[in-house]
Amino acid sequence: MIEYFLEQGSTYAASVDGLVNLIGALVGFWFLASLGAFLYLIFRFRKKGNSKAQYVTGYEKHESRWVHWPHHLILVCDVFIVIGAVQVWIDVKQTLPEEPRAERVRIISQQWAWTFVHAGPDGKLDTADDIPMIDELHVEVNKPYIYELSSLDVLHDFSVPIFRLKQDAVPGRVITGWFEPTITGEYDIQCAEICGIGHGLMPGRIFIESPQKHAAWQAQQAPTTLAATTQ
C-alpha cells in the first residue's frame, strides 16, 4: 500500500513496506472485528421494555471463551509480526554489504545542517580526493553504501523516506548502516528527530545518479577538492 504513495528506492524498501502492510492488515482486521462485535452487542442487547440487565461475571466457561479464543488468535498474529520484524531487522540493521564492492560515506549531523563526506574517485575515505558537501549526498544507483553517521551536538535522525531508512544520530557515537539505491533521481533527506528551533530548516537532498553521471560529478568536484587540500 505504501509503495503507491512513495516509491521504493532501495533494495530493502520492499521488505520494510511488506512488514508495515502485514501489521496494518492484521491490526486492521482485529480492529474491524472488535468494532463490529461491539456495535452488534450494543444493538442486540439494548434495553427493551421493562427487561432488567443481567449480571455477567465472565468467569463461566461458555462466557470466557469469547475472550480467550480471540486472544489466542491475536497471539498467533503477533508471532507472524515478530518473525517478519526480526527478518527485516537483521537485513537492514545487522547485515552489512561486503567491501570493497560497498563504498563508505561519512554523514555528520549538526544544528542545523548535514555534512556528507564522499569517498571521491578512489572509493576511499580520508584521502586527498574526498568530497565534502553540505546538505547534498551524491550516490550511484545499484551500488551499496556503508554510512558512518555521527552528531556534533544533539540527537538528530538521518531519514531517507525513499529508502525506508531512519537512523538516530547520537552524540559521541559513530553508527554504521547501509543502503543500496535502486532508482535514479533527486529525493528528500530529513531530520526525523526534533533537534532544536531550526529542526524544520534541516532538509537535505540525495542525488541518485547513473555510473556515468556520478563519475562526471566526481570529476567536476576534483578541482575544488584539490584546492581545499592544498590550502
MDAnalysis code that builds the backbone (N, CA, C; Angstrom):
import MDAnalysis as mda
import numpy as np

u = mda.Universe.empty(693, n_residues=231, atom_resindex=np.repeat(np.arange(231), 3), trajectory=True)
u.add_TopologyAttr("name", ["N", "CA", "C"] * 231)
u.add_TopologyAttr("resid", np.arange(1, 232))
u.add_TopologyAttr("resname", ["MET", "ILE", "GLU", "TYR", "PHE", "LEU", "GLU", "GLN", "GLY", "SER", "THR", "TYR", "ALA", "ALA", "SER", "VAL", "ASP", "GLY", "LEU", "VAL", "ASN", "LEU", "ILE", "GLY", "ALA", "LEU", "VAL", "GLY", "PHE", "TRP", "PHE", "LEU", "ALA", "SER", "LEU", "GLY", "ALA", "PHE", "LEU", "TYR", "LEU", "ILE", "PHE", "ARG", "PHE", "ARG", "LYS", "LYS", "GLY", "ASN", "SER", "LYS", "ALA", "GLN", "TYR", "VAL", "THR", "GLY", "TYR", "GLU", "LYS", "HIS", "GLU", "SER", "ARG", "TRP", "VAL", "HIS", "TRP", "PRO", "HIS", "HIS", "LEU", "ILE", "LEU", "VAL", "CYS", "ASP", "VAL", "PHE", "ILE", "VAL", "ILE", "GLY", "ALA", "VAL", "GLN", "VAL", "TRP", "ILE", "ASP", "VAL", "LYS", "GLN", "THR", "LEU", "PRO", "GLU", "GLU", "PRO", "ARG", "ALA", "GLU", "ARG", "VAL", "ARG", "ILE", "ILE", "SER", "GLN", "GLN", "TRP", "ALA", "TRP", "THR", "PHE", "VAL", "HIS", "ALA", "GLY", "PRO", "ASP", "GLY", "LYS", "LEU", "ASP", "THR", "ALA", "ASP", "ASP", "ILE", "PRO", "MET", "ILE", "ASP", "GLU", "LEU", "HIS", "VAL", "GLU", "VAL", "ASN", "LYS", "PRO", "TYR", "ILE", "TYR", "GLU", "LEU", "SER", "SER", "LEU", "ASP", "VAL", "LEU", "HIS", "ASP", "PHE", "SER", "VAL", "PRO", "ILE", "PHE", "ARG", "LEU", "LYS", "GLN", "ASP", "ALA", "VAL", "PRO", "GLY", "ARG", "VAL", "ILE", "THR", "GLY", "TRP", "PHE", "GLU", "PRO", "THR", "ILE", "THR", "GLY", "GLU", "TYR", "ASP", "ILE", "GLN", "CYS", "ALA", "GLU", "ILE", "CYS", "GLY", "ILE", "GLY", "HIS", "GLY", "LEU", "MET", "PRO", "GLY", "ARG", "ILE", "PHE", "ILE", "GLU", "SER", "PRO", "GLN", "LYS", "HIS", "ALA", "ALA", "TRP", "GLN", "ALA", "GLN", "GLN", "ALA", "PRO", "THR", "THR", "LEU", "ALA", "ALA", "THR", "THR", "GLN"])
u.atoms.positions = np.array([
    [0.825, -1.210, 0.000],
    [0.000, 0.000, 0.000],
    [0.862, 1.264, 0.000],
    [1.917, 1.282, 0.823],
    [2.752, 2.473, 0.935],
    [3.406, 2.801, -0.397],
    [3.802, 1.770, -1.144],
    [4.511, 1.981, -2.393],
    [3.689, 2.728, -3.432],
    [2.359, 2.768, -3.274],
    [1.528, 3.518, -4.201],
    [1.645, 5.020, -3.974],
    [2.107, 5.412, -2.801],
    [2.229, 6.829, -2.465],
    [3.679, 7.299, -2.436],
    [4.613, 6.360, -2.221],
    [6.025, 6.717, -2.135],
    [6.839, 5.603, -2.774],
    [7.644, 5.963, -3.763],
    [8.426, 4.971, -4.490],
    [9.347, 4.183, -3.565],
    [9.645, 2.972, -3.968],
    [10.621, 2.156, -3.265],
    [11.971, 2.368, -3.936],
    [12.918, 2.955, -3.196],
    [14.179, 3.356, -3.815],
    [15.403, 2.616, -3.327],
    [15.229, 1.554, -2.536],
    [16.378, 0.795, -2.056],
    [16.067, -0.691, -2.106],
    [17.104, -1.506, -1.923],
    [16.918, -2.948, -2.020],
    [16.045, -3.491, -0.898],
    [16.029, -2.827, 0.267],
    [15.220, -3.342, 1.367],
    [13.919, -2.568, 1.585],
    [13.617, -1.604, 0.720],
    [12.377, -0.837, 0.881],
    [11.149, -1.737, 0.799],
    [11.157, -2.701, -0.106],
    [10.003, -3.587, -0.260],
    [9.797, -4.438, 0.993],
    [10.886, -4.871, 1.627],
    [10.769, -5.673, 2.852],
    [10.157, -4.854, 3.983],
    [10.584, -3.599, 4.112],
    [10.022, -2.719, 5.143],
    [8.545, -2.472, 4.866],
    [8.202, -2.178, 3.607],
    [6.796, -1.957, 3.256],
    [5.963, -3.201, 3.513],
    [6.522, -4.368, 3.194],
    [5.792, -5.608, 3.423],
    [5.472, -5.819, 4.891],
    [6.431, -5.505, 5.769],
    [6.195, -5.639, 7.203],
    [5.127, -4.656, 7.677],
    [5.196, -3.409, 7.200],
    [4.188, -2.415, 7.584],
    [2.806, -2.834, 7.086],
    [2.734, -3.349, 5.865],
    [1.450, -3.806, 5.324],
    [0.899, -4.988, 6.120],
    [1.794, -5.900, 6.526],
    [1.356, -7.044, 7.330],
    [0.760, -6.582, 8.655],
    [1.472, -5.680, 9.332],
    [0.966, -5.161, 10.608],
    [-0.363, -4.440, 10.400],
    [-0.431, -3.619, 9.347],
    [-1.671, -2.889, 9.077],
    [-2.839, -3.816, 8.805],
    [-2.602, -4.900, 8.049],
    [-3.672, -5.837, 7.715],
    [-4.168, -6.582, 8.951],
    [-3.227, -7.081, 9.768],
    [-3.627, -7.842, 10.951],
    [-4.308, -6.955, 11.994],
    [-3.720, -5.801, 12.260],
    [-4.329, -4.885, 13.233],
    [-5.672, -4.370, 12.714],
    [-5.736, -4.065, 11.415],
    [-6.989, -3.590, 10.838],
    [-8.089, -4.621, 10.916],
    [-7.734, -5.897, 10.670],
    [-8.743, -6.960, 10.751],
    [-9.341, -7.042, 12.148],
    [-8.467, -7.074, 13.175],
    [-8.981, -7.207, 14.535],
    [-9.687, -5.944, 15.018],
    [-9.269, -4.794, 14.505],
    [-9.993, -3.567, 14.841],
    [-11.419, -3.610, 14.302],
    [-11.569, -3.998, 13.041],
    [-12.905, -4.068, 12.448],
    [-13.745, -5.162, 13.103],
    [-13.093, -6.299, 13.436],
    [-13.832, -7.388, 14.083],
    [-14.347, -6.960, 15.458],
    [-13.501, -6.312, 16.239],
    [-13.918, -5.880, 17.575],
    [-14.952, -4.766, 17.498],
    [-14.785, -3.865, 16.531],
    [-15.770, -2.793, 16.361],
    [-17.115, -3.370, 15.957],
    [-17.094, -4.356, 15.037],
    [-18.344, -4.989, 14.620],
    [-19.035, -5.703, 15.769],
    [-18.246, -6.431, 16.586],
    [-18.830, -7.124, 17.736],
    [-19.388, -6.128, 18.749],
    [-18.671, -5.035, 18.958],
    [-19.113, -4.013, 19.909],
    [-20.455, -3.403, 19.475],
    [-20.547, -3.028, 18.213],
    [-21.794, -2.433, 17.722],
    [-22.931, -3.451, 17.737],
    [-22.622, -4.702, 17.377],
    [-23.663, -5.748, 17.391],
    [-24.228, -5.932, 18.789],
    [-23.343, -6.003, 19.793],
    [-23.804, -6.218, 21.158],
    [-24.616, -5.028, 21.672],
    [-24.221, -3.825, 21.266],
    [-24.972, -2.641, 21.700],
    [-26.411, -2.708, 21.210],
    [-26.615, -3.044, 19.947],
    [-27.967, -3.065, 19.387],
    [-28.714, -4.354, 19.744],
    [-27.980, -5.447, 19.840],
    [-28.640, -6.729, 20.123],
    [-29.189, -6.773, 21.537],
    [-28.449, -6.195, 22.475],
    [-28.855, -6.287, 23.866],
    [-29.223, -4.917, 24.445],
    [-29.726, -4.053, 23.597],
    [-30.191, -2.757, 24.093],
    [-31.449, -2.954, 24.947],
    [-31.745, -1.976, 25.748],
    [-32.869, -2.075, 26.661],
    [-34.183, -2.157, 25.893],
    [-35.015, -3.123, 26.298],
    [-36.318, -3.305, 25.660],
    [-37.391, -3.401, 26.741],
    [-38.332, -2.520, 26.715],
    [-39.425, -2.559, 27.681],
    [-38.932, -2.470, 29.113],
    [-39.435, -3.369, 29.952],
    [-39.076, -3.377, 31.372],
    [-38.065, -4.467, 31.715],
    [-37.395, -5.005, 30.708],
    [-36.426, -6.068, 30.964],
    [-35.245, -5.519, 31.770],
    [-34.736, -6.342, 32.695],
    [-33.627, -5.923, 33.547],
    [-32.310, -6.496, 33.031],
    [-31.262, -5.757, 33.255],
    [-29.939, -6.205, 32.837],
    [-29.480, -7.370, 33.705],
    [-28.721, -8.265, 33.098],
    [-28.174, -9.409, 33.832],
    [-26.743, -9.103, 34.273],
    [-26.384, -9.667, 35.399],
    [-25.017, -9.515, 35.880],
    [-24.199, -10.685, 35.338],
    [-23.227, -10.390, 34.493],
    [-22.408, -11.413, 33.871],
    [-20.986, -11.281, 34.412],
    [-20.483, -12.327, 35.030],
    [-19.139, -12.282, 35.610],
    [-18.054, -12.481, 34.553],
    [-18.367, -13.288, 33.547],
    [-17.373, -13.589, 32.525],
    [-16.457, -14.734, 32.894],
    [-16.661, -15.346, 34.069],
    [-15.813, -16.449, 34.509],
    [-16.320, -17.811, 34.047],
    [-17.594, -17.891, 33.717],
    [-18.128, -19.164, 33.255],
    [-17.479, -19.554, 31.928],
    [-17.294, -20.852, 31.738],
    [-16.552, -21.331, 30.579],
    [-17.194, -20.911, 29.275],
    [-18.522, -20.994, 29.195],
    [-19.204, -20.649, 27.945],
    [-19.168, -19.151, 27.670],
    [-18.814, -18.341, 28.687],
    [-18.679, -16.893, 28.500],
    [-17.217, -16.497, 28.247],
    [-16.302, -17.092, 29.018],
    [-14.893, -16.699, 28.901],
    [-14.281, -17.093, 27.561],
    [-14.853, -18.087, 26.884],
    [-14.284, -18.499, 25.603],
    [-14.338, -17.386, 24.563],
    [-15.293, -16.476, 24.710],
    [-15.388, -15.362, 23.755],
    [-14.274, -14.338, 23.957],
    [-13.580, -14.470, 25.068],
    [-12.399, -13.642, 25.316],
    [-11.123, -14.414, 24.975],
    [-11.041, -15.660, 25.432],
    [-9.812, -16.442, 25.276],
    [-9.533, -16.832, 23.826],
    [-10.538, -17.231, 23.088],
    [-10.306, -17.661, 21.710],
    [-9.744, -16.533, 20.843],
    [-10.392, -15.362, 20.835],
    [-9.783, -14.259, 20.056],
    [-8.398, -13.873, 20.570],
    [-8.202, -13.967, 21.893],
    [-6.900, -13.640, 22.464],
    [-5.824, -14.566, 21.917],
    [-6.104, -15.852, 21.834],
    [-5.135, -16.818, 21.319],
    [-4.858, -16.570, 19.833],
    [-5.893, -16.235, 19.099],
    [-5.710, -15.943, 17.671],
    [-4.851, -14.698, 17.467],
    [-5.039, -13.708, 18.322],
    [-4.225, -12.492, 18.232],
    [-2.767, -12.798, 18.549],
    [-2.521, -13.687, 19.507],
    [-1.148, -14.082, 19.818],
    [-0.484, -14.774, 18.633],
    [-1.248, -15.575, 17.895],
    [-0.714, -16.202, 16.690],
    [-0.310, -15.125, 15.670],
    [-1.144, -14.102, 15.516],
    [-0.814, -12.993, 14.607],
    [0.456, -12.283, 15.068],
    [0.608, -12.125, 16.389],
    [1.811, -11.482, 16.922],
    [3.071, -12.265, 16.562],
    [2.968, -13.580, 16.542],
    [4.120, -14.412, 16.187],
    [4.561, -14.115, 14.758],
    [3.602, -14.002, 13.836],
    [3.936, -13.687, 12.447],
    [4.589, -12.306, 12.346],
    [4.100, -11.344, 13.121],
    [4.672, -9.995, 13.101],
    [6.104, -10.012, 13.634],
    [6.327, -10.739, 14.722],
    [7.674, -10.806, 15.310],
    [8.650, -11.466, 14.342],
    [8.228, -12.555, 13.706],
    [9.109, -13.232, 12.747],
    [9.477, -12.293, 11.600],
    [8.472, -11.598, 11.051],
    [8.734, -10.652, 9.963],
    [9.627, -9.508, 10.402],
    [9.404, -8.994, 11.622],
    [10.194, -7.873, 12.121],
    [11.649, -8.269, 12.324],
    [11.891, -9.469, 12.851],
    [13.264, -9.929, 13.078],
    [13.994, -10.095, 11.751],
    [13.321, -10.642, 10.748],
    [13.949, -10.818, 9.439],
    [14.349, -9.478, 8.832],
    [13.455, -8.491, 8.908],
    [13.757, -7.167, 8.355],
    [14.861, -6.502, 9.161],
    [14.819, -6.628, 10.487],
    [15.838, -6.016, 11.344],
    [17.224, -6.562, 11.015],
    [17.333, -7.872, 10.853],
    [18.633, -8.475, 10.539],
    [19.138, -7.975, 9.190],
    [18.255, -7.886, 8.214],
    [18.650, -7.453, 6.872],
    [19.085, -5.994, 6.860],
    [18.302, -5.135, 7.512],
    [18.550, -3.692, 7.436],
    [19.602, -3.233, 8.435],
    [19.581, -3.768, 9.644],
    [20.405, -3.228, 10.725],
    [21.653, -4.040, 11.052],
    [21.655, -5.319, 10.739],
    [22.753, -6.152, 11.219],
    [23.582, -6.794, 10.116],
    [23.172, -6.695, 8.878],
    [23.901, -7.320, 7.780],
    [24.442, -6.237, 6.855],
    [25.753, -6.006, 6.889],
    [26.377, -5.007, 6.032],
    [26.855, -5.650, 4.736],
    [26.781, -4.924, 3.622],
    [27.324, -5.463, 2.361],
    [28.833, -5.610, 2.449],
    [29.360, -6.508, 1.673],
    [30.786, -6.781, 1.709],
    [31.575, -5.693, 0.982],
    [32.708, -5.341, 1.554],
    [33.648, -4.452, 0.880],
    [34.608, -5.314, 0.059],
    [35.201, -4.847, -1.042],
    [35.242, -3.448, -1.481],
    [34.096, -3.022, -2.397],
    [33.123, -3.929, -2.661],
    [32.014, -3.521, -3.541],
    [31.256, -2.340, -2.950],
    [31.113, -2.329, -1.641],
    [30.418, -1.230, -0.974],
    [31.365, -0.059, -0.759],
    [30.855, 1.142, -0.965],
    [31.651, 2.353, -0.749],
    [31.180, 3.034, 0.522],
    [32.108, 3.622, 1.246],
    [31.768, 4.284, 2.507],
    [31.494, 5.777, 2.278],
    [30.546, 6.290, 3.064],
    [30.248, 7.724, 3.050],
    [30.058, 8.162, 4.499],
    [30.608, 9.329, 4.839],
    [30.514, 9.839, 6.209],
    [29.390, 10.876, 6.278],
    [28.517, 10.729, 7.269],
    [27.375, 11.632, 7.441],
    [27.499, 12.289, 8.811],
    [27.629, 13.606, 8.822],
    [27.796, 14.356, 10.064],
    [26.609, 15.297, 10.213],
    [25.876, 15.146, 11.298],
    [24.710, 15.999, 11.552],
    [25.046, 17.028, 12.622],
    [24.434, 18.193, 12.494],
    [24.610, 19.250, 13.480],
    [23.467, 20.243, 13.327],
    [23.288, 21.071, 14.337],
    [22.255, 22.104, 14.236],
    [22.731, 23.200, 13.274],
    [22.085, 23.338, 12.096],
    [21.007, 22.522, 11.557],
    [21.355, 22.242, 10.114],
    [22.274, 21.332, 9.884],
    [22.739, 21.021, 8.532],
    [23.337, 19.621, 8.521],
    [23.446, 19.090, 7.320],
    [24.101, 17.804, 7.105],
    [25.425, 18.045, 6.366],
    [26.477, 17.365, 6.804],
    [27.730, 17.345, 6.066],
    [27.957, 15.921, 5.577],
    [28.098, 15.782, 4.269],
    [28.334, 14.471, 3.668],
    [29.749, 14.452, 3.094],
    [30.536, 13.492, 3.532],
    [31.897, 13.344, 3.016],
    [31.916, 12.136, 2.086],
    [32.029, 12.422, 0.766],
    [32.053, 11.361, -0.239],
    [33.481, 10.857, -0.428],
    [33.598, 9.612, -0.820],
    [34.917, 8.992, -0.924],
    [35.741, 9.503, -2.097],
    [35.124, 10.070, -3.123],
    [35.879, 10.541, -4.275],
    [36.186, 9.417, -5.246],
    [36.900, 9.725, -6.333],
    [37.159, 8.720, -7.382],
    [37.890, 7.475, -6.911],
    [38.724, 7.583, -5.847],
    [39.467, 6.396, -5.404],
    [38.620, 5.445, -4.570],
    [37.401, 5.870, -4.203],
    [36.498, 4.999, -3.454],
    [36.856, 4.812, -2.001],
    [37.761, 5.648, -1.444],
    [38.198, 5.501, -0.066],
    [38.064, 6.831, 0.670],
    [37.616, 6.751, 1.919],
    [37.532, 7.939, 2.751],
    [38.898, 8.292, 3.326],
    [39.005, 9.546, 3.764],
    [40.220, 10.063, 4.412],
    [41.420, 10.043, 3.476],
    [41.156, 10.349, 2.213],
    [42.229, 10.526, 1.233],
    [42.077, 11.905, 0.606],
    [43.050, 12.289, -0.208],
    [43.097, 13.654, -0.735],
    [41.917, 13.996, -1.625],
    [41.260, 12.994, -2.232],
    [40.178, 13.313, -3.162],
    [38.791, 13.218, -2.538],
    [38.704, 13.163, -1.192],
    [37.394, 13.184, -0.537],
    [36.616, 14.427, -0.950],
    [35.301, 14.277, -1.047],
    [34.445, 15.388, -1.493],
    [33.435, 15.700, -0.393],
    [33.663, 16.762, 0.394],
    [32.668, 17.161, 1.394],
    [31.604, 18.054, 0.769],
    [30.358, 17.837, 1.139],
    [29.242, 18.629, 0.633],
    [28.298, 18.943, 1.789],
    [27.690, 20.104, 1.736],
    [26.691, 20.492, 2.730],
    [25.301, 20.256, 2.155],
    [24.519, 19.429, 2.846],
    [23.110, 19.163, 2.515],
    [22.915, 18.472, 1.166],
    [23.969, 17.936, 0.575],
    [23.849, 17.206, -0.689],
    [24.620, 15.899, -0.602],
    [23.902, 14.801, -0.829],
    [24.522, 13.480, -0.853],
    [24.393, 12.915, -2.262],
    [25.515, 12.605, -2.874],
    [25.530, 12.077, -4.236],
    [25.964, 10.614, -4.199],
    [25.123, 9.738, -4.742],
    [25.424, 8.306, -4.739],
    [25.123, 7.727, -6.114],
    [25.627, 6.524, -6.320],
    [25.467, 5.840, -7.603],
    [24.403, 4.762, -7.480],
    [23.551, 4.661, -8.480],
    [22.471, 3.675, -8.453],
    [23.041, 2.260, -8.515],
    [22.364, 1.328, -7.853],
    [22.738, -0.097, -7.831],
    [24.122, -0.349, -7.250],
    [24.531, 0.543, -6.357],
    [25.810, 0.365, -5.673],
    [25.569, 0.470, -4.169],
    [26.030, -0.506, -3.384],
    [25.817, -0.432, -1.938],
    [26.737, 0.592, -1.271],
    [26.213, 1.247, -0.245],
    [26.976, 2.242, 0.509],
    [26.891, 1.908, 1.996],
    [28.014, 1.995, 2.659],
    [28.067, 1.887, 4.113],
    [28.272, 3.288, 4.673],
    [27.334, 3.733, 5.501],
    [27.462, 5.089, 6.035],
    [27.962, 5.051, 7.478],
    [28.704, 6.103, 7.818],
    [29.192, 6.315, 9.175],
    [28.512, 7.580, 9.691],
    [27.543, 7.414, 10.558],
    [26.677, 8.504, 10.992],
    [27.069, 8.989, 12.385],
    [27.229, 10.308, 12.520],
    [27.573, 10.895, 13.814],
    [26.876, 12.233, 13.981],
    [26.921, 12.760, 15.200],
    [26.333, 14.065, 15.511],
    [27.343, 14.900, 16.280],
    [27.402, 16.182, 15.958],
    [28.328, 17.093, 16.628],
    [27.736, 17.746, 17.871],
    [26.398, 17.625, 18.055],
    [25.806, 18.349, 19.170],
    [24.701, 17.572, 19.888],
    [23.521, 17.473, 19.263],
    [22.372, 16.861, 19.923],
    [21.905, 15.651, 19.106],
    [20.835, 15.031, 19.571],
    [20.240, 13.924, 18.821],
    [19.656, 14.432, 17.501],
    [20.010, 13.783, 16.423],
    [19.396, 14.005, 15.123],
    [18.921, 12.645, 14.604],
    [18.289, 12.639, 13.441],
    [17.846, 11.381, 12.850],
    [17.966, 11.467, 11.339],
    [18.800, 10.602, 10.775],
    [19.013, 10.552, 9.334],
    [17.896, 9.714, 8.711],
    [17.016, 10.389, 7.976],
    [15.859, 9.725, 7.397],
    [15.811, 9.978, 5.894],
    [15.742, 8.877, 5.139],
    [15.572, 8.944, 3.679],
    [14.300, 8.164, 3.349],
    [13.159, 8.845, 3.236],
    [11.895, 8.128, 3.036],
    [11.890, 7.210, 1.823],
    [12.552, 7.613, 0.748],
    [12.554, 6.809, -0.470],
    [13.251, 5.464, -0.245],
    [14.177, 5.414, 0.730],
    [14.878, 4.174, 1.068],
    [14.172, 3.387, 2.159],
    [13.215, 4.014, 2.859],
    [12.632, 3.471, 4.094],
    [13.733, 3.341, 5.156],
    [14.594, 4.346, 5.182],
    [15.730, 4.365, 6.102],
    [15.527, 5.452, 7.143],
    [15.731, 5.097, 8.410],
    [15.603, 6.050, 9.508],
    [16.538, 5.601, 10.620],
    [17.538, 6.434, 10.920],
    [18.547, 6.053, 11.917],
    [18.931, 7.256, 12.771],
    [18.828, 7.095, 14.093],
    [19.221, 8.163, 15.006],
    [20.725, 8.408, 14.929],
    [21.098, 9.684, 15.044],
    [22.499, 10.086, 15.191],
    [22.691, 10.522, 16.638],
    [23.586, 9.847, 17.337],
    [23.760, 10.053, 18.775],
    [25.112, 10.718, 19.038],
    [25.146, 11.827, 19.771],
    [26.427, 12.479, 20.075],
    [27.390, 11.518, 20.770],
    [28.644, 11.525, 20.328],
    [29.651, 10.673, 20.934],
    [29.726, 9.275, 20.360],
    [28.857, 8.964, 19.390],
    [28.866, 7.634, 18.785],
    [28.959, 7.742, 17.271],
    [29.572, 6.751, 16.644],
    [29.559, 6.617, 15.188],
    [28.745, 5.366, 14.873],
    [27.620, 5.561, 14.238],
    [26.700, 4.469, 13.955],
    [26.846, 4.067, 12.492],
    [27.008, 2.792, 12.272],
    [27.222, 2.266, 10.928],
    [25.950, 1.629, 10.400],
    [25.636, 1.907, 9.155],
    [24.486, 1.307, 8.481],
    [24.750, 1.243, 6.993],
    [23.730, 0.905, 6.223],
    [23.958, 0.753, 4.787],
    [22.670, 1.001, 4.003],
    [22.831, 1.201, 2.721],
    [21.711, 1.273, 1.779],
    [22.256, 1.003, 0.379],
    [21.372, 0.578, -0.496],
    [21.729, 0.381, -1.903],
    [20.600, 0.950, -2.768],
    [20.829, 2.086, -3.423],
    [19.777, 2.694, -4.242],
    [19.439, 1.828, -5.456],
    [18.172, 1.848, -5.834],
    [17.733, 1.063, -6.991],
    [17.089, 1.912, -8.085],
    [16.895, 3.199, -7.830],
    [16.321, 4.096, -8.834],
    [17.132, 5.389, -8.858],
    [17.076, 6.091, -9.959],
    [17.773, 7.370, -10.070],
    [16.802, 8.511, -9.803],
    [17.351, 9.662, -9.454],
    [16.518, 10.836, -9.220],
    [17.014, 11.641, -8.035],
    [16.279, 12.684, -7.713],
    [16.606, 13.574, -6.595],
    [15.496, 13.471, -5.561],
    [15.858, 13.205, -4.305],
    [14.862, 12.929, -3.277],
    [15.236, 13.611, -1.963],
    [14.282, 13.586, -1.021],
    [14.440, 14.267, 0.259],
    [15.290, 13.478, 1.239],
    [16.055, 14.223, 2.019],
    [16.665, 13.729, 3.250],
    [16.085, 14.564, 4.384],
    [15.654, 13.911, 5.441],
    [15.008, 14.620, 6.539],
    [15.732, 14.349, 7.846],
    [15.624, 15.288, 8.770],
    [15.956, 15.011, 10.159],
    [14.647, 14.664, 10.849],
    [14.539, 13.431, 11.331],
    [13.278, 12.950, 11.900],
    [13.306, 12.968, 13.428],
    [14.181, 13.762, 14.004],
    [14.261, 13.920, 15.457],
    [14.247, 15.410, 15.762],
    [13.335, 15.841, 16.633],
    [13.256, 17.263, 16.962],
    [14.568, 17.673, 17.642],
    [15.345, 18.517, 16.967],
    [16.720, 18.797, 17.400],
    [16.933, 20.272, 17.728],
    [15.854, 21.031, 17.905],
    [16.005, 22.438, 18.251],
    [15.125, 23.324, 17.395],
    [15.292, 24.613, 17.550],
    [14.409, 25.574, 16.903],
    [14.518, 25.531, 15.383],
    [15.672, 25.083, 14.855],
    [15.848, 25.023, 13.404],
    [15.608, 23.644, 12.817],
    [14.933, 22.782, 13.591],
    [14.701, 21.403, 13.135],
    [14.010, 21.359, 11.772],
    [13.011, 22.204, 11.603],
    [12.268, 22.211, 10.340],
    [13.039, 22.809, 9.179],
    [14.200, 23.389, 9.467],
    [15.027, 24.003, 8.425],
    [16.267, 23.164, 8.151],
    [16.161, 21.864, 8.358],
    [17.317, 20.980, 8.204],
    [17.069, 19.925, 7.122],
    [16.618, 20.344, 5.956],
    [16.422, 19.359, 4.887],
    [17.718, 19.117, 4.123],
    [17.833, 17.968, 3.551],
    [18.937, 17.669, 2.647],
    [18.375, 17.038, 1.386],
    [19.246, 16.822, 0.416],
    [18.822, 16.191, -0.838],
    [19.797, 15.080, -1.178],
    [19.247, 13.975, -1.650],
    [20.085, 12.889, -2.132],
    [19.928, 12.785, -3.635],
    [21.044, 12.736, -4.330],
    [21.067, 12.644, -5.788],
    [21.540, 11.238, -6.155],
    [20.630, 10.443, -6.689],
    [20.968, 9.079, -7.102],
    [21.226, 9.114, -8.605],
    [22.450, 8.815, -8.998],
    [22.894, 9.052, -10.368],
    [23.342, 7.759, -11.044],
    [23.305, 7.760, -12.349],
    [23.857, 6.650, -13.116],
    [25.373, 6.640, -12.943],
    [26.046, 5.511, -13.218],
    [27.509, 5.466, -13.070],
    [28.218, 6.554, -13.867],
    [27.756, 6.814, -15.090],
    [28.387, 7.831, -15.921],
    [28.196, 9.229, -15.332],
    [26.967, 9.507, -14.906],
    [26.685, 10.834, -14.351],
    [27.404, 11.031, -13.016],
    [27.488, 9.962, -12.227],
    [28.172, 10.076, -10.934],
    [29.666, 10.305, -11.138],
    [30.261, 9.619, -12.105],
    [31.679, 9.822, -12.399],
    [31.932, 11.243, -12.884],
    [31.011, 11.772, -13.700],
    [31.149, 13.149, -14.184],
    [31.046, 14.137, -13.024],
    [30.151, 13.867, -12.070],
    [30.029, 14.742, -10.903],
    [31.316, 14.723, -10.081],
    [31.886, 13.532, -9.880],
    [33.142, 13.436, -9.129],
    [34.259, 14.212, -9.827],
    [34.334, 14.087, -11.144],
    [35.370, 14.806, -11.894],
    [35.172, 16.314, -11.789],
    [33.921, 16.747, -11.762],
    [33.626, 18.178, -11.652],
    [34.054, 18.727, -10.292],
    [33.975, 17.887, -9.240],
    [34.336, 18.330, -7.898],
    [35.832, 18.280, -7.646],
    [36.584, 17.591, -8.513],
    [38.013, 17.386, -8.277],
    [38.799, 18.678, -8.088],
    [38.627, 19.710, -8.924],
    [39.393, 20.948, -8.713],
    [39.124, 21.588, -7.362],
    [37.861, 21.563, -6.913],
    [37.510, 22.132, -5.622],
    [38.157, 21.356, -4.485],
    [38.153, 20.035, -4.625],
    [38.745, 19.187, -3.583],
    [40.248, 19.400, -3.486],
    [40.916, 19.475, -4.621],
    [42.364, 19.701, -4.633],
    [42.726, 21.054, -4.064],
    [41.917, 22.054, -4.377],
    [42.185, 23.403, -3.846],
    [42.054, 23.425, -2.338],
    [41.063, 22.687, -1.811],
    [40.851, 22.666, -0.374],
    [41.991, 21.961, 0.348],
    [42.548, 20.926, -0.259],
    [43.608, 20.156, 0.402],
    [44.973, 20.852, 0.325],
    [45.138, 21.811, -0.574],
    [46.427, 22.494, -0.706],
    [46.481, 23.784, 0.076],
    [45.362, 24.215, 0.658],
    [45.366, 25.455, 1.417],
    [45.954, 25.241, 2.808],
])
